[in-house]
Amino acid sequence: MNGPVQAINIVFDGPPAHDGGRFVEVETDDGRSMRIGQWLERADGRWVLRIENVQIPSPDVINRPDEAVHDDPEP
């Protein structure tokens, strides 16, 4: 599993919004599709792409309550 370090690009067919884009694929910077997780259906009917073994960023990066509470699509 060793290889060049690249970003992971999660591709949608439109911008974030209430009627936002749909998931298209996950790909590398050079455009190759990749499988990084497993699609799972939750009990509430929503689907998640579960990506395991990820280093979690520091709290200042993930502490964005306005985005979670108000569905603000802007980071």
GIVENWO-V326161 format. One record per residue. N is the residue number from 0. RES is the residue in one letter. SS is DSSP state (H for helix, E for strand, - for the rest). OMEGA is omega in whole degrees, -180 to 180 (none if undefined). NEAR is the number of other C-alpha atoms within 12 Angstrom. Layout:
n=N res=RES ss=SS omega=OMEGA near=NEAR
n=N res=RES ss=SS omega=OMEGA near=NEAR
This chain:
n=0 res=M ss=- omega=177 near=5
n=1 res=N ss=- omega=-180 near=5
n=2 res=G ss=- omega=-180 near=6
n=3 res=P ss=- omega=178 near=10
n=4 res=V ss=- omega=179 near=10
n=5 res=Q ss=- omega=172 near=14
n=6 res=A ss=- omega=171 near=14
n=7 res=I ss=E omega=-179 near=21
n=8 res=N ss=E omega=177 near=20
n=9 res=I ss=E omega=-168 near=25
n=10 res=V ss=E omega=175 near=21
n=11 res=F ss=E omega=-180 near=16
n=12 res=D ss=- omega=177 near=14
n=13 res=G ss=- omega=-178 near=14
n=14 res=P ss=- omega=177 near=15
n=15 res=P ss=- omega=178 near=18
n=16 res=A ss=- omega=179 near=15
n=17 res=H ss=- omega=175 near=12
n=18 res=D ss=- omega=-170 near=11
n=19 res=G ss=- omega=-176 near=14
n=20 res=G ss=- omega=177 near=16
n=21 res=R ss=- omega=178 near=15
n=22 res=F ss=E omega=177 near=19
n=23 res=V ss=E omega=-180 near=14
n=24 res=E ss=E omega=172 near=21
n=25 res=V ss=E omega=-177 near=23
n=26 res=E ss=E omega=176 near=20
n=27 res=T ss=E omega=179 near=20
n=28 res=D ss=- omega=-180 near=16
n=29 res=D ss=- omega=172 near=14
n=30 res=G ss=- omega=-180 near=15
n=31 res=R ss=- omega=177 near=16
n=32 res=S ss=E omega=178 near=16
n=33 res=M ss=- omega=176 near=20
n=34 res=R ss=- omega=-178 near=18
n=35 res=I ss=- omega=-177 near=20
n=36 res=G ss=- omega=-177 near=17
n=37 res=Q ss=E omega=176 near=14
n=38 res=W ss=E omega=-179 near=15
n=39 res=L ss=E omega=174 near=14
n=40 res=E ss=E omega=180 near=12
n=41 res=R ss=- omega=-180 near=11
n=42 res=A ss=- omega=-179 near=8
n=43 res=D ss=- omega=178 near=8
n=44 res=G ss=- omega=178 near=8
n=45 res=R ss=- omega=178 near=10
n=46 res=W ss=E omega=177 near=13
n=47 res=V ss=E omega=170 near=15
n=48 res=L ss=E omega=-176 near=18
n=49 res=R ss=E omega=180 near=15
n=50 res=I ss=- omega=-176 near=16
n=51 res=E ss=- omega=175 near=12
n=52 res=N ss=- omega=-179 near=8
n=53 res=V ss=- omega=175 near=9
n=54 res=Q ss=- omega=-177 near=7
n=55 res=I ss=- omega=179 near=12
n=56 res=P ss=- omega=178 near=9
n=57 res=S ss=- omega=-177 near=9
n=58 res=P ss=H omega=-179 near=9
n=59 res=D ss=H omega=178 near=9
n=60 res=V ss=H omega=-175 near=10
n=61 res=I ss=H omega=-179 near=13
n=62 res=N ss=- omega=-178 near=14
n=63 res=R ss=- omega=-173 near=17
n=64 res=P ss=H omega=-180 near=14
n=65 res=D ss=H omega=-180 near=13
n=66 res=E ss=H omega=-178 near=14
n=67 res=A ss=H omega=-175 near=13
n=68 res=V ss=H omega=-173 near=10
n=69 res=H ss=H omega=-180 near=12
n=70 res=D ss=- omega=179 near=16
n=71 res=D ss=- omega=-177 near=15
n=72 res=P ss=- omega=-179 near=17
n=73 res=E ss=- omega=178 near=12
n=74 res=P ss=- omega=none near=13
